[in-house]
Amino acid sequence: MTNASAYGPMEPLIHSHLTDCLPDGHPLARVTVRCKKCGHSVHSEINECMQTWLETEWGNYCTVCYPIGECLEPPA
């Protein structure tokens, strides 16, 4: 899943376990999402955030694995 637009890369989207659900129209609202790096579940198919996580155009990351300070290269 990416959130890139016709205008270039977008900022990471932060999804919080405090607000719990993604909007009904979100493409990831009804799917299981795992952290790209560690594989832990961050969102379930019943539209429940398991933990706070970041949706980026390079993948989805839990807050522990999000590569802050690392250079993210766009996919080839």
C-alpha positions, 0 to 999 in steps of 0.5 A: 500500500502506498500513499504517494500522489501525482504530486510526489511523495507524501508525509507518513500517515500516523495511525493511532491505537488510541483512535483505533479504527481507520476511516471506512473508505481507507484501503487498509481498513479491512485488511491485516497490516504487518510491520515491514521490518519486524512483521508484528501486526499493527492493524487487524482485518476487523478495522482495529489498530493493534498499536500505533503505526506509520503508513508510508509509500515505502511500507508500513512500520510500527513505531519501534521499527520506523526508520527515523533518521535513515535514508528511505529510497523510493521503490524501483 
